[in-house]
């Protein structure tokens, strides 16, 4: 058997993740049948891509290598990633490019709003790279984007998936002055694995961010997500669920970690669909209004339908 080494591809990966260039490689486990997805290529997928490109936007769908991009873009569902395509963090699990970001694009909020209108989105998820170089971590840019979407598409509900704003005093307060319909910040993993998986973040700071968002605007839904497959235990996941409920979080997503390259955090195992069903049952029993747990679950996957179910669950609980 002859192995062909793609030098250009290797160089692109190194440029995208320079901090991982000297990390040891680990084997990438073969995907089970339940994790496989169809390749993108429908006409609507092409329309979504054209709208994103025309408005000079980035999406987490592309930058993070989301496995659901074919399905979502074929329904005009794209998750906008603001503040550029370069992150100041170097999380071991993430496929978004790491490096020194460029200055904020003042036209970006208006361009996002234009794309949301062109896509006809009833619900939009707006996320971002980490911007530790900004005094407010980008909270003001999130606010400007929310305002622009509300002006261009008054009927669209808005979900933001933000960084942790670590050591950015007043950032969450600034953002919540223009409250979204859903405030999301992902814990990603269990506390024991933070130094390995999310070394630039702090578990309890992220937890406090979610709690503070709920304190500032109690009517806004709060949401967080976890990955599994990094070596966490079931008991550790249940403890995170308890922590999130104590912080008043309404909605929990749990999905399978997929290792982007051999130099990213190693995938320890694939959780089965039955195990995800078990985690969802436990989370619902703990009092979350909404839970989405499956191998392909991601923060913005089916976010529009999930938001409708979230509101219905809240109404049912209040009656």
N, C-alpha and C positions, 0 to 999 in steps of 0.2 A: 504494500500500500504506500502511495506517495502522499506526503503532507505538503501542501502549498502554504507558505507563510505570507500573509498579506501585510507587507511592510506599511503601506499607506493606511490601512485600517488600524494597525498597531499605533502608528504615530498620531492618528486622530484621537484614539482613546487616551493616549498620554497627554495630549494637549488639553483634552476635556477634563481630565482628572490628574493634574501634575502631582498632587499630594499622594496619589496612590501608585506612582510609577515604580517605587522601590518596595512596595508591599509584596509579601510572598503570595504566590498564586494558590488558589484552592480549587478543587474539583467542583464543577457545576453539576448538580444532580439532574438526572434525566427527568423530564416532566411527565407526570402521570396523565392518563387519558382525560381526567376531569379538569385539567388546567389548560388544555389546548383550545385555541381560538382560530377563527377563520381570518385569512389575510384580507386587509382592506382593499377596496377597489370599486365600490358602487358609484353611480353617477352623483348621488347626493354627497357621498364622501368627497368627491372632487369639488363640488360646489362649496362645501364647508372649508376645504383647504384654500380655495381661491379667495374666499371672504377674509380668512385669517391673514393671508399673504397681502392682499390689497390694502388692508388696514395696518400693515406693518406690526403685527402682533405676534406674541409668543403664546404657546399653550403648554400646560403641564402634560397634556396628552402626548405630545411629541418629545418634549425635553426629558421627561421621566421615563419614556418608553412604556407607556401604559398598555397593557395587553388588550384593553377594551376599546382602543381607538377606532377600529373598524366598525364596531357596532354603534358606538356613540356618534361618530361623525356621519354615519349613514342616516342619522336622525337629526342632523344639524346641531347636535349637542357637543359643544366644545368648552373646555374649562380654560378661561383666560389666565395667563401668568404675567403679572405686571412687574414693573421695575427692572426689566431686562431679562436676559437669559443666563446671567452669571451670578452665582451665589457666593457670599463671603464665608459660608460654612463649608465643612468637608465631612458631612455625615457619611458613615461607612456604608450605608445601605443605598444612598441616593445616586441617581444617574444624571442629575442636573449638573451642568458645568460649574466648576469651581475656579475662582480667580478674582481679579480686581474689576468690579463692575464699572460701567460707564455712568455718566450723569443721568439723572431722571429725564425722561422725555415728557415735556410739558403737554404735548398733544395726546399722550397715551390715554388718559381718561376719556377724552372725546372719541378717540378711535375705538376704544373698547365699547363705548355706548353705541357707536355707529354699527359695529359688528353685531352686537346683541340685537339691535333692531332689524338688521338685514337677515340674521338667522331666524328671527321670529321666536326668540326664546321666551317662554313663560316663566322660567326659573333659570338663573345663571349662577355659576360658581366662579368666584374670582379669587385666585391665590397669588402667591408671589415667591420670589427667591428671598432668602435672608439678606438684609441690607444692614449689617452691623456698622457700615461706614456712615450711615445717616443718623443725625441727632435724634430723630423720632422713630428710627427703624423702618420708616416708610408709612407710618400710621396716617399722616396727612395725605399721602398719595392714595391710600385706600379710600379715605373720605371723599377725595375729589372724584374718584372713580364711581363710588356709590351715587354721589350727587349727579354726575353726568348720565349714568344709566337711568336714574329716576326721571330725569328731564326728557330723555329720548324715548324711554319705554316705561311710562308710568304704571303699567299693569304687570311689569316683570318683578317677580320676587328675587331677592338678592341674598346669596350666601357667600360669606368670605371665609377663606381658609388662610389664616395668618401665621407669620413667624411668631416666636415667643416674646419678642420685644425685650429680650434680656438686658437689664441695666439701662433701659430707656424710660426714664421717669416721665410719667404723664402720657405715655404713648397710647395705652388702651383707653384712657379717659378721652383723649382727642378723637380716636376712631369712633368711639361709641356716642359721640355727639351727633353723628350722622348714622344712627344704628341700622345695620342690615336686618334682614328677616331671620337669618341664621348666622351665629358666630361660631366658627369652627377652628380649633387648634388641636393638632394631633399629638398625643403623647408618644405614639409610635411603638414603644416597647416597655418592658417592665423596668423598675428602678435599677435592679442588679446589672442590667446590660447597658445602661446609659454610657458609661465610659468607653465601651467597645463600639456601640452602635451610633450614639448621638453625643460625642465627646464635647461639643461646643454648647450643649444645652444642660439644663438642670431640671430634674423631674418635678420637684416641688414648686419651682418657679413656673413651669408650664401649667401645673395644676392650679396654682394661685391665679394665673392669667384667666383661666376658664371661670373660676369662682368670681373674680373681679368683674368680668364681663356680665355675669348674671346679676351681680349686685348693682351695677350701674344701670342696666336696662332689664328688669325682671321679665318683661314680656317677650324679649328676644330669645329664641331657642338657642341653646348651646349644644355643641356637638364635638366629639373627639373620636380618634381612630387608633387602632392597634394593628400591627403586623404580627403574624405568628410564623414560626419556623426558624427562629434565630437562637433557639436553645432555652426559651422560657418554659416554665412549668405551668400546668393548669391552675395550681394553687396561686401562683404569682399573678396570673391573669385575673383570677377572681378577686384578688386584693386590689388590683388596679380598678376593677369595676366598682368596688366599694369606695375607693378614693374618689372616683368620678361622681358617684352618686352623692357623696358628702359635699362635693363642690357644686351640686345642683345641676349637673349635666343631663340633658334630656335625651340625647341621641348618641348611640355608640355604633361604630362600624368596625368590623374585624375582617381582615383579609390575609391572604397568603403572601409572605415575602418571596419575591423572585429575584435571584441574584443577577444583577446586570452584567458583571464581568467577573473573571477569575480573581481580580484584585479587590473586589468589594467584599463586604462582610459575608462570611460563608453561610450558606443555607444548610441548616442542620437536618431538617426533615420537612416533608410535606404533610400537612394535616389533612385528614380525609373529610369529605363532605359531611359524613355522620358526626365527626368531631365538631365541625362548625355548627351543625344543628344543635348539638349539646351546649355549646357556648352561648348560642342565641337564646336557648331556653333559660339558662342560668341568668343571663343579663336581663331578660324580661321579668324574671322572678324577683330580681333585685330592684325593679321599679323604673327602668328606663322607659320613656314614652315610645321610643322607636329603636329598633336594633336591626342592623343588616350585617349578617355574618355568612360568608361563603368564600371559597378559594379565590374568586375573581372580584370580590368586593373591594372597592376603592372609595375614597372620600366623596368623589363626585359622581360615582357610577350610579345611574338611575336616580340622581339627586332630585329631579323634578317630581317623579312619582313618590319618592320617599318623603318629600316635603308635604305633599298632599296627605299622605298617611299620617305624618307627624301632627298636622293640624287636626285631622279627624280623631286621632288618639287623645289629643288634648281636650277636644270638645266632649268626647265620651267620658273622660275622667271628671270633667267639671259638672256633668249632668247627674 
